[in-house]
């Protein structure tokens, strides 16, 4: 599968590297050009076992053009809060730039109901797979922990089956 990871930080980089190791083609996108270059070269200065090695070993599976079509986009960006209210403007802009033919997974900590709100606003299915990892153990936890996945829309079960079928051989289990 061809997967775009938007946000190449402490959530997106391990997820993308892990997906690369599972033989997916991955494109990384980030507004921080220095961070993105370090991800693409496997030269991050974080304590994350296997991360740099995997990024270096899987160069052939990296899609270097973020404009290429992808089957799935994982949004792994922070969600700032202002006066106790999540600020979603940047997520809205990201979603608006993703083709309708691409499936979206929001992998960010957001309040319950946020994906429903975004799905209604953008008139599309948005999966939610919240990041749950300890810094420095992201790649190990992706291999070991069940992934929590939710979907929006009237065809809720069908939407979850789409996600499950796409990633059944990748993720160890789903909740």
ABEGO torsion letter per residue (X at the ends): XBBBBBGABAAAAAAAAAAAAAGBBBBBBBABAAAAAAAAAGABABBBBGAAAAAAAAAAABBABAABBBABBBBBBBBBBBGGBBBAAAAAAAAAABBAABBBBBBBBBBBGAAAAAAAAAGBBBBBBBBBBBBGAAAAAAAABBBBBBBBEABAAAAAAAAAAAAAAABABBX
